[in-house]
Amino acid sequence: MARYILGIDAGTESIRTGIYDETGTCLSFGVGENKNIHRHPGWGEQSLEQWERALAASIKQALAKANIDPGDIKGIGLDGTSCTVVMLDKNGKPLRDAIMWMDIRAAAEAREIAASGDPALKYVGFGNVSAEWFPCKVLWVKRHEPEIYKAAATIFEHSDWLVYRLTGEVTGNINATTIRWFYNFREGGRPVSLYNKIGLDDIEEKLPRRIMKLGEVVAGLTKEMADLTGLKEGIPIAGGGVDAYMGVIGVNALRPGQLALITGSSQLHIGLSDVELHAKGLFGSFPDAIVPGAQVVEAGQISTGSIIKWFTTNFISADIKQAAEARKVSLYQFMDEEAAKLPAGSEGLVVLEHWQGNRTPWVDPSSRGVIRGLTLKHGPAHIWRAIMEGVVYGTQVILKKMEENFTIDEIITCGGAAQSELWMQIHADVTGKPFHIPEDQNAVCLGAGILGSVGAGFYPDILTAAAAMVRKSRTILPNPEQHARYREYVYQYEATYNSLKDDSRRLVGTLQ
C-alpha cells in the first residue's frame, strides 16, 4: 500500500506544501502566497487571515497535483518563520497581525535585556541581544500595546500557530523556544529569572505549557481542517520548528563539522557541535534544539534574497523585462547572465546588506544598507552582482567568526540562492570553500516532511529518516584567483560597517 507524508513550510513569501514518499522523493508541490506589511522602517508584519488562506491553498494544490488518495498520507510535519510572534485571545482569535522575524522595532528592549546580565544570556555570549528575539518583541507589545498584551491568552510562534490550526492544541516546540526564547530543557525550561528582570514576570500564564520535540506527535488533524483542505481527519501532526532549522534536517547536516547554509529571504548558518560553546557574535550553543544530545551554533543575515527581490521589484526597467522575455528566460536568469559578464567586485562596488539591520556577528539593528562606489559607468547588472557579493561578504565574516570556535569541514546549502549558479560560485570564490548542493532544493519543506515521516512511524528518529530521504547532487568549487581578489572586498565590507555604525545609529534614532 502506498504511504506518503506531507511537509508544510510556512516561509516569508509563501506557505509551501510538498508531498513525499518514504524515500524523500517529491510527488507534488503547492504554494500559497504571503505579503509583508511594513508600517514603519524596520517593521514587518503579516496577517493571520492571509496565513489561513495560503495554508489551505498550498495543501489543496499539492493534493490536486499529486493525484493520490488523501487517505494514503500518513503523517504531516511543518515549520514556520522565527521569531515571528503571534498573540491570540481566549477564543483563539488573533489580537493583532503577527510581528515577523525580520521586525527590529524592539531594539531598545534588546539593549535592556542584554544589560540585565542574566545567566540565560550565555546564548549570545553575553553580548548584544537581537531585536528579532521573542522576549524583545513581547516586551515591546506590553509597553506600546498594553491592551493587546493584557488580552492575550496565548503568545507563541508561527510554527506553533500552524500546529494550533491543524490540531486545535496550544503547544510550543523545543526548537523555537530554545533558539529564540532562551529556553533550556537541561536547566529547567523557560528562563524565569530573565523574564522577571525585564518586566515579563506575568507572561508565564500566556505561554504554552506543552513543549514538543521535533517529530513528536502532537495530535491528529481536526475535522475542520480536513474539510477545508481535502485531507483526512486524524492524520498525525508531528511537532515542528523553525524553517531554517528544518532545512538543516532537509540537507542532512546533522553531524559535528557540517555547516548548513540555508538561503532565502534571509540566510542562516547552522552547525552542530558535540560540546557546549558560547561566543559574542554567535548564537548558541543551543542544547537539544534539533536532535537530543547535540549542541547547535547559529549565525545569520537578516536581508539577503529579500534585497534581490527589493531591487527587482523597484528598479528593474521595462526594457530589461522585455529583453528577458525576448531571450525566453526568467528575469532572474537574465540578470544573472548579465552580471556574470562582469569582473569580481562589480568594478568597485561594495554593498552592506543591512537593509533590516545586522543579525551576526555585530548584532546591530540600527545598521542600514549601503551601496558604495557608484560611478556613471555602473548599471543594473553591476548592482545586481554587487548585492550578491555583499551578501557573501557578510557570510565570509560570519564563517571566520565561527571558525574561531569550532571546525567546519563541510558546507551544505539549499534555498533560493542555490538556484543561481552565479551566486553559488560567488559563495565559493569569496569564502574559498566548496559548497555541496543537495538534490532536493526545497530542503526546508523536505525537512518538515522528514519530521512527518518520524511522526508517522516510517523511521525511528530524525537521523535515520534524514539519512534515508536526503541525497546530494553536486559540488561548487572555489576559484583561487577570484578568492584572492575578493579578500580586499571583504576588508572593504567590514570597513564600511565600522566607519558608519555610529552615524547610522544616530540617524535611525531620529526616525523612532
C-alpha positions in Angstrom: 0.0 0.0 0.0 1.3 3.5 -0.9 2.4 5.6 2.0 3.1 9.3 1.8 3.9 12.2 4.1 3.2 15.9 3.8 5.6 18.7 4.7 4.4 22.3 5.2 7.0 25.0 5.0 5.5 28.4 6.1 8.0 30.9 4.9 8.1 34.6 4.5 6.9 35.0 0.9 4.6 31.9 0.8 3.4 28.8 2.5 4.6 25.7 0.6 3.4 22.2 0.9 5.2 19.1 -0.5 4.0 15.6 -0.7 6.8 12.9 -0.4 7.1 9.2 -0.4 9.2 7.5 2.3 12.4 7.7 0.2 12.1 11.5 0.1 11.0 11.8 -3.5 8.7 14.8 -4.0 5.4 14.0 -5.8 4.0 17.5 -5.9 4.2 21.0 -4.6 1.6 23.6 -3.7 2.2 27.3 -3.0 0.0 29.9 -1.2 1.4 33.5 -1.4 2.1 35.8 1.5 2.6 39.5 1.6 4.5 41.6 4.2 3.2 44.7 5.8 5.8 47.4 6.5 4.2 50.2 8.5 7.5 51.8 9.6 11.1 51.4 8.6 12.5 48.3 10.3 9.0 46.8 11.0 7.5 43.7 9.4 4.1 42.1 9.9 1.8 39.6 8.3 -1.9 38.9 8.5 -3.0 35.6 10.1 -6.1 35.6 7.9 -3.7 35.6 5.0 -1.9 32.7 6.5 -5.2 30.8 6.7 -5.8 31.3 3.0 -2.2 30.5 2.0 -2.1 27.3 4.1 -5.3 25.9 2.7 -4.4 26.9 -0.9 -1.0 25.2 -0.7 -2.3 21.9 0.6 -5.1 21.7 -1.9 -2.7 22.5 -4.8 -0.3 19.8 -3.6 -3.1 17.2 -3.4 -4.5 18.1 -6.8 -1.1 17.8 -8.5 -0.1 14.6 -6.7 -3.3 12.8 -7.8 -3.2 10.4 -4.9 -5.8 9.2 -2.4 -5.6 11.6 0.6 -6.0 8.6 2.8 -2.5 7.5 1.8 -1.0 10.5 3.6 0.1 9.1 6.9 1.9 12.0 8.6 2.3 15.8 8.5 5.4 17.8 9.5 5.8 21.6 9.5 7.9 24.6 10.0 7.4 28.4 10.3 9.5 31.6 10.4 11.2 32.7 13.6 11.0 34.7 15.7 7.5 35.5 14.4 5.3 36.4 17.4 1.5 35.5 17.4 -0.9 36.7 20.0 -4.4 35.1 20.4 -7.3 35.9 22.7 -9.1 33.4 25.0 -11.1 32.2 22.0 -8.0 31.6 19.8 -8.6 34.6 17.6 -5.7 36.9 16.6 -5.4 40.1 18.5 -3.1 41.8 16.0 -1.1 41.0 12.9 1.9 38.7 13.5 5.2 40.5 14.2 7.6 39.0 11.7 11.0 37.6 12.3 12.6 40.5 10.3 10.9 43.1 12.5 13.5 45.0 14.6 11.3 47.6 16.3 12.3 46.2 19.7 15.9 47.5 19.6 15.6 49.4 22.8 14.2 46.3 24.6 17.0 44.2 23.2 19.6 46.6 24.7 17.8 46.5 28.1 17.7 42.7 28.0 21.4 42.5 27.1 22.2 44.8 30.1 20.3 42.6 32.5 23.3 40.3 33.0 21.1 37.2 33.4 22.8 33.8 33.1 20.5 33.0 30.2 22.4 35.5 28.1 25.1 32.9 27.6 23.2 32.1 24.4 24.5 35.4 23.0 27.9 35.1 24.6 26.8 37.9 27.0 26.9 40.3 24.1 24.2 42.1 22.2 20.7 40.6 22.0 18.9 40.5 18.7 15.8 42.7 18.5 14.3 39.8 16.5 14.1 37.5 19.5 10.9 36.6 21.4 11.2 38.4 24.7 12.2 41.7 23.0 9.1 41.7 20.8 6.8 40.6 23.6 8.1 43.3 25.9 7.6 45.9 23.1 4.0 44.9 22.8 3.5 45.0 26.6 4.9 48.6 26.6 3.3 50.0 23.5 0.1 48.0 23.1 -0.7 47.1 26.7 -4.4 46.4 25.9 -3.3 43.7 23.4 -0.8 42.2 25.8 -3.4 42.1 28.6 -6.0 40.4 26.4 -3.5 37.8 25.1 -4.3 34.3 26.4 -1.7 32.7 24.2 1.6 34.0 23.0 3.7 31.8 20.7 5.3 31.5 17.3 4.5 30.9 13.7 5.2 27.2 13.8 3.1 26.9 17.0 0.2 28.6 15.3 0.4 26.1 12.4 0.1 23.2 14.9 -2.8 25.0 16.6 -4.7 25.4 13.3 -4.1 21.8 12.3 -4.8 20.2 15.7 -6.5 22.7 17.9 -3.7 22.1 20.5 -1.8 25.0 22.1 1.9 23.9 22.2 5.4 25.3 21.9 8.3 23.5 20.3 11.7 22.6 21.6 13.4 24.2 18.6 11.9 27.7 18.6 11.7 28.1 22.3 15.4 27.2 22.7 16.8 29.3 20.0 14.6 32.4 20.4 13.1 32.3 23.9 16.2 31.5 26.0 14.6 28.2 26.9 16.9 25.4 28.2 15.5 22.0 28.6 18.5 20.9 30.7 18.2 23.8 33.1 14.6 23.8 34.0 13.0 25.2 30.8 12.0 28.8 30.5 14.3 31.5 31.8 12.1 32.7 34.7 14.9 34.8 36.2 15.4 36.7 32.9 11.7 37.3 32.3 11.3 38.6 35.8 14.2 41.0 35.5 12.9 42.6 32.2 9.3 43.0 33.3 7.7 39.9 31.8 7.0 38.4 35.2 3.3 37.9 34.3 4.0 36.1 31.0 4.0 32.5 32.2 0.2 32.1 32.1 0.2 33.2 28.4 2.9 30.7 27.2 2.3 27.2 26.0 2.8 24.6 28.8 3.3 21.7 26.5 6.7 21.8 24.7 7.0 19.3 21.8 10.1 17.7 20.5 10.8 17.7 16.8 8.9 14.8 15.2 6.8 14.0 18.3 3.1 13.6 17.6 1.0 16.4 18.9 -2.4 15.2 17.9 -4.5 14.3 14.8 -5.7 16.6 12.1 -9.1 18.2 13.0 -12.2 17.7 11.1 -12.4 21.4 10.3 -9.0 21.4 8.6 -9.7 18.1 6.9 -12.9 19.6 5.4 -11.1 22.8 4.4 -8.1 21.1 2.7 -9.3 17.8 1.4 -7.1 15.8 3.8 -8.3 13.0 6.0 -9.2 13.7 9.6 -6.9 12.3 12.2 -3.6 12.3 10.3 -0.8 12.6 13.0 0.7 16.1 13.2 4.4 16.0 14.2 6.0 18.7 16.3 7.7 21.2 14.0 10.1 24.1 14.4 11.9 27.0 12.7 12.1 26.9 8.9 15.9 27.3 8.6 16.4 24.6 11.2 14.2 22.2 9.3 16.5 23.0 6.4 19.4 21.6 8.4 17.4 18.3 8.6 16.5 18.6 4.9 20.1 18.7 3.8 21.2 16.2 6.4 23.8 18.4 8.0 23.3 16.7 11.4 26.9 15.8 12.3 29.6 17.9 14.1 31.8 19.6 11.5 29.0 20.1 9.0 27.5 23.5 8.4 24.2 24.1 6.7 23.8 27.4 4.8 20.0 27.9 4.5 19.2 30.7 1.9 16.0 32.5 1.1 14.8 36.0 2.2 17.4 35.7 4.8 20.4 33.4 5.4 21.2 31.2 8.3 24.4 29.4 9.1 23.8 26.5 11.4 26.3 23.9 12.6 26.2 21.1 15.2 28.8 20.7 17.9 29.4 17.9 20.4 30.4 20.4 23.1 28.7 23.4 24.6 30.3 26.7 23.5 29.3 30.4 23.7 30.9 33.4 22.0 30.0 37.0 21.2 28.8 37.4 17.6 27.3 33.9 17.5 24.0 32.5 18.8 24.1 29.3 20.9 25.1 26.8 21.6 21.5 25.6 21.9 21.1 22.2 23.6 18.7 19.6 22.0 17.3 22.1 19.6 17.3 19.7 16.6 18.3 16.3 17.9 18.6 15.2 21.5 22.2 15.4 22.9 23.6 17.8 20.3 24.5 21.4 20.6 23.6 23.8 17.8 25.5 27.0 16.9 23.8 29.7 14.7 24.7 32.8 12.8 22.6 34.7 10.3 21.9 37.6 8.0 18.5 39.3 8.0 18.4 40.6 4.5 19.7 38.5 1.6 17.3 37.2 -1.1 14.9 39.9 0.1 17.3 42.5 -1.2 17.3 40.9 -4.7 13.5 40.9 -4.6 13.5 44.5 -3.5 15.8 45.5 -6.3 13.8 43.5 -8.9 10.5 45.0 -7.7 11.6 48.6 -7.6 14.4 49.2 -10.0 14.3 46.8 -13.0 13.1 48.7 -16.0 10.5 47.6 -18.6 13.3 47.4 -21.2 15.2 44.8 -19.1 12.0 42.8 -18.6 11.3 42.9 -22.3 14.9 41.7 -23.0 14.4 38.8 -20.7 11.2 37.8 -22.4 12.9 38.1 -25.8 15.6 35.7 -24.6 12.9 33.5 -23.2 14.4 33.3 -19.7 13.3 34.4 -16.3 14.2 37.9 -15.2 16.4 36.4 -12.5 18.3 34.3 -15.0 18.6 37.2 -17.4 20.2 39.4 -14.7 22.5 36.6 -13.6 23.7 36.2 -17.2 24.4 39.9 -17.5 26.1 40.0 -14.1 28.3 37.0 -14.9 29.9 39.1 -17.7 31.3 41.5 -15.0 34.5 41.0 -13.1 34.6 40.0 -9.4 33.9 43.1 -7.3 31.5 44.6 -9.8 34.1 47.2 -10.8 34.5 48.8 -7.4 31.1 48.4 -5.8 30.7 47.3 -2.1 27.2 46.5 -0.7 26.5 46.3 3.0 23.4 44.1 3.1 21.9 45.5 6.3 18.6 46.5 4.8 16.9 45.3 8.1 20.0 45.6 10.3 22.6 43.0 11.2 21.9 39.8 13.0 25.5 38.5 13.4 28.3 39.0 14.1 27.6 42.6 15.1 24.0 42.1 16.3 23.2 45.7 15.3 19.5 46.5 14.5 20.5 50.1 13.7 22.8 49.4 10.9 21.4 50.0 7.4 22.0 49.1 3.8 24.8 50.7 1.8 25.7 50.7 -1.9 29.2 52.2 -2.1 31.4 53.1 -5.0 28.9 54.1 -7.6 30.0 55.8 -10.9 28.2 56.7 -14.1 29.5 53.5 -15.6 27.6 51.3 -13.3 24.3 49.8 -14.4 21.6 47.4 -13.1 23.8 44.3 -13.7 26.6 45.8 -11.6 24.2 46.5 -8.7 22.7 43.0 -9.1 26.1 41.3 -8.8 27.2 43.7 -6.1 24.2 42.7 -3.9 25.0 39.1 -4.4 28.6 39.7 -3.5 27.8 41.9 -0.5 25.6 39.1 0.9 28.5 36.7 0.6 31.0 39.2 2.2 28.6 39.1 5.2 28.7 35.3 5.1 32.5 35.2 5.0 32.7 37.5 8.0 30.4 35.0 9.8 32.4 32.0 8.8 35.6 33.5 10.1 33.9 34.1 13.4 32.5 30.6 13.5 35.9 29.0 12.8 37.4 30.8 15.8 35.2 28.5 17.9 34.7 25.2 16.0 35.8 23.3 12.9 33.8 23.5 9.6 34.7 20.5 7.4 31.7 20.7 5.0 29.2 23.3 3.9 25.9 22.1 2.5 23.5 24.7 1.1 19.9 25.0 -0.1 17.2 27.5 -0.9 16.8 30.4 -3.3 20.5 31.4 -3.7 21.3 27.8 -4.5 19.1 28.1 -7.7 21.6 30.6 -9.1 24.9 29.1 -10.4 26.4 32.6 -10.3 25.5 33.2 -6.7 26.8 29.8 -5.6 30.1 30.4 -7.5 30.4 33.8 -5.7 29.9 32.0 -2.4 32.7 29.5 -3.2 35.0 32.2 -4.5 34.6 34.6 -1.7 34.9 32.0 1.1 37.4 29.8 -0.6 35.4 26.7 0.3 33.5 24.1 -1.7 29.7 24.2 -1.4 27.7 21.0 -1.6 24.2 21.1 -3.2 21.6 18.5 -2.3 19.3 17.0 -4.9 16.1 18.5 -3.5 16.5 22.3 -3.2 13.2 22.6 -1.3 15.2 21.2 1.6 13.2 23.1 4.3 10.0 21.6 3.1 11.7 18.2 2.9 12.9 18.7 6.4 9.3 19.3 7.5 8.4 16.1 5.6 11.1 14.2 7.4 9.5 15.2 10.7 6.2 13.9 9.4 7.8 10.6 8.5 9.0 10.2 12.1 5.6 11.1 13.4 4.0 8.6 11.0 6.4 5.9 12.3 8.2 5.4 9.0 11.5 5.9 10.8 12.5 5.7 14.5 14.2 9.1 14.6 15.3 12.2 12.7 18.9 11.0 12.0 17.7 7.7 10.4 15.0 9.5 8.4 17.3 12.2 7.0 19.9 9.6 6.0 17.2 7.7 4.1 15.5 10.7 2.5 18.2 13.2 1.5 20.6 12.8 -1.5 23.4 15.1 -2.6 23.6 16.4 -6.1 26.8 18.4 -6.9 29.6 20.5 -5.5 30.7 24.1 -6.4 34.5 24.5 -6.2 36.2 27.9 -5.5 38.4 29.7 -8.0 41.7 30.5 -6.2 42.4 33.6 -8.3 38.9 35.0 -7.6 39.2 34.2 -3.9 42.4 36.3 -3.7 40.7 39.2 -5.5 37.8 39.1 -3.1 39.9 39.5 0.0 40.2 43.2 -0.5 36.4 43.5 -0.9 35.7 41.6 2.3 38.1 44.1 4.0 36.2 47.0 2.5 32.9 45.5 3.5 34.0 45.3 7.2 35.5 48.8 7.0 32.2 50.2 5.6 30.3 48.9 8.6 32.8 50.1 11.1 33.0 53.5 9.6 29.3 54.1 9.5 27.9 52.2 12.5 27.8 55.2 15.0 26.3 57.6 12.4 23.8 55.0 11.4 22.7 54.5 15.0 22.2 58.3 15.4 20.3 58.6 12.2 18.0 55.7 12.9 17.4 57.2 16.4 15.9 60.3 14.8 13.3 58.2 13.0 11.9 56.5 16.1 
